Amino acid sequence: MTKSKKEIEYIRKAATITDQVFSYILSHIKPGITEAEIAEKIERFIKNKNAELAFPVIAAFGINTSIVHHLKAS
């Protein structure tokens, strides 16, 4: 499928924000922090960039990393 100029612009913006959030969150991953706290920080960072989430944030540690599309407990 051919992407429009607007779609390409959105993809570039999303990629830039993804790179930024990854760099940001690395400094927050420390012993004692929970998956839910990391997910919340990621979501807040994205929203502060005036962007929307395409899907819920997936943050998984330890054994939870083996669960495809692991979601935090509600």
Backbone as numpy.savetxt, mean C-alpha at the origin, in Angstrom:
# Nx Ny Nz CAx CAy CAz Cx Cy Cz
-4.56 -4.25 -25.15 -5.40 -3.07 -25.15 -4.51 -1.83 -25.15
-4.91 -0.83 -25.84 -4.17 0.42 -25.90 -4.64 1.35 -24.79
-3.69 1.92 -24.07 -4.02 2.85 -22.99 -4.10 4.27 -23.53
-5.05 5.03 -22.99 -5.16 6.44 -23.37 -4.08 7.23 -22.61
-3.86 8.46 -23.04 -2.89 9.32 -22.36 -3.28 9.51 -20.89
-4.57 9.64 -20.62 -5.05 9.83 -19.25 -4.78 8.57 -18.41
-5.02 7.40 -18.98 -4.76 6.15 -18.26 -3.27 6.01 -17.94
-2.43 6.36 -18.88 -0.99 6.30 -18.66 -0.57 7.27 -17.55
-1.19 8.44 -17.54 -0.92 9.43 -16.49 -1.29 8.85 -15.12
-2.45 8.20 -15.01 -2.89 7.59 -13.75 -1.93 6.47 -13.32
-1.49 5.67 -14.26 -0.56 4.58 -13.95 0.77 5.14 -13.43
1.25 6.19 -14.08 2.51 6.82 -13.62 2.35 7.40 -12.22
1.23 8.06 -11.97 0.98 8.63 -10.64 0.92 7.52 -9.60
0.24 6.44 -9.91 0.12 5.32 -8.98 1.49 4.70 -8.71
2.29 4.55 -9.73 3.63 3.97 -9.55 4.50 4.87 -8.68
4.41 6.18 -8.89 5.18 7.13 -8.09 4.77 7.06 -6.63
3.47 7.05 -6.36 2.99 6.97 -4.98 3.39 5.64 -4.36
3.32 4.57 -5.12 3.72 3.25 -4.60 5.19 3.27 -4.19
6.05 3.84 -5.01 7.47 3.96 -4.65 7.64 4.79 -3.38
6.90 5.88 -3.29 7.00 6.76 -2.11 6.53 6.05 -0.85
5.42 5.35 -0.94 4.89 4.68 0.25 5.83 3.56 0.69
6.45 2.87 -0.25 7.39 1.82 0.11 8.57 2.40 0.88
9.15 3.48 0.36 10.27 4.14 1.05 9.84 4.63 2.43
8.66 5.21 2.52 8.14 5.73 3.79 7.95 4.62 4.81
7.34 3.52 4.41 6.94 2.49 5.37 8.12 1.69 5.89
9.20 1.63 5.14 10.38 0.87 5.59 10.87 1.34 6.96
10.81 2.63 7.21 11.29 3.16 8.49 10.32 2.87 9.64
9.13 2.39 9.33 8.14 2.10 10.37 8.05 0.61 10.72
8.69 -0.23 9.95 8.64 -1.67 10.21 9.68 -2.00 11.27
9.20 -2.24 12.47 10.05 -2.49 13.63 9.40 -3.56 14.50
10.18 -4.21 15.32 9.58 -5.19 16.24 8.47 -4.54 17.07
7.37 -5.25 17.18 6.26 -4.78 17.99 5.14 -4.10 17.22
5.42 -3.62 16.01 4.35 -2.99 15.23 3.47 -4.09 14.63
2.20 -3.81 14.51 1.27 -4.82 14.00 0.99 -4.64 12.51
0.46 -5.69 11.92 0.05 -5.61 10.52 -0.98 -4.50 10.34
-1.91 -4.41 11.27 -2.97 -3.40 11.19 -2.38 -1.99 11.24
-1.37 -1.78 12.08 -0.75 -0.45 12.18 -0.02 -0.09 10.88
0.66 -1.05 10.30 1.35 -0.80 9.04 0.34 -0.49 7.94
-0.72 -1.29 7.87 -1.77 -1.08 6.86 -2.38 0.31 7.03
-2.63 0.72 8.26 -3.21 2.04 8.52 -2.26 3.16 8.07
-0.97 3.01 8.36 0.01 4.02 7.95 0.08 4.12 6.42
0.04 2.98 5.75 0.07 2.97 4.29 -1.16 3.66 3.73
-2.33 3.30 4.26 -3.58 3.90 3.79 -3.59 5.40 4.01
-3.16 5.85 5.17 -3.13 7.27 5.48 -2.17 8.01 4.54
-1.00 7.41 4.30 -0.02 8.02 3.40 -0.62 8.24 2.01
-1.27 7.21 1.50 -1.87 7.28 0.16 -2.96 8.35 0.12
-3.83 8.37 1.12 -4.91 9.36 1.15 -4.36 10.78 1.30
-3.25 10.93 2.02 -2.63 12.26 2.16 -2.03 12.75 0.85
-1.83 11.85 -0.10 -1.36 12.21 -1.43 -2.54 12.52 -2.36
-3.74 12.62 -1.78 -4.97 12.86 -2.55 -5.19 11.76 -3.59
-4.89 10.55 -3.19 -5.09 9.39 -4.06 -6.09 8.45 -3.39
-6.60 7.52 -4.17 -7.55 6.54 -3.67 -6.92 5.16 -3.70
-7.38 4.30 -2.82 -6.92 2.92 -2.81 -7.68 2.13 -3.88
-6.96 1.34 -4.64 -7.59 0.49 -5.65 -8.18 -0.76 -5.00
-7.60 -1.15 -3.85 -8.03 -2.32 -3.10 -7.52 -2.16 -1.68
-8.04 -2.93 -0.73 -7.57 -2.81 0.65 -6.06 -3.09 0.75
-5.40 -2.41 1.67 -3.97 -2.62 1.88 -3.76 -4.03 2.43
-2.76 -4.72 1.89 -2.40 -6.05 2.37 -1.07 -5.92 3.09
-1.06 -6.13 4.40 0.16 -6.11 5.20 0.21 -7.42 5.96
1.24 -8.20 5.74 1.32 -9.52 6.36 2.73 -9.77 6.87
2.82 -10.29 8.09 4.10 -10.64 8.70 4.12 -12.13 9.00
5.31 -12.67 9.14 5.47 -14.06 9.59 4.66 -15.06 8.81
3.97 -15.91 9.53 3.19 -16.99 8.90 2.10 -16.44 7.98
1.61 -15.25 8.26 0.55 -14.66 7.43 1.00 -14.38 6.00
2.31 -14.31 5.77 2.79 -14.06 4.41 2.49 -15.21 3.46
2.18 -16.36 4.02 1.85 -17.52 3.16 0.38 -17.53 2.77
-0.39 -16.60 3.29 -1.83 -16.52 2.97 -2.01 -15.53 1.83
-2.44 -16.03 0.67 -2.63 -15.16 -0.48 -3.66 -14.09 -0.16
-3.34 -12.84 -0.41 -4.22 -11.69 -0.16 -4.68 -11.64 1.29
-3.75 -11.92 2.20 -4.05 -11.86 3.63 -4.65 -10.52 4.00
-5.73 -10.54 4.75 -6.35 -9.31 5.24 -6.28 -9.29 6.75
-6.06 -8.11 7.30 -6.00 -7.97 8.75 -7.32 -8.35 9.37
-7.25 -8.81 10.59 -8.49 -9.17 11.31 -9.28 -7.91 11.60
-10.58 -7.99 11.47 -11.44 -6.83 11.73 -11.72 -6.69 13.20
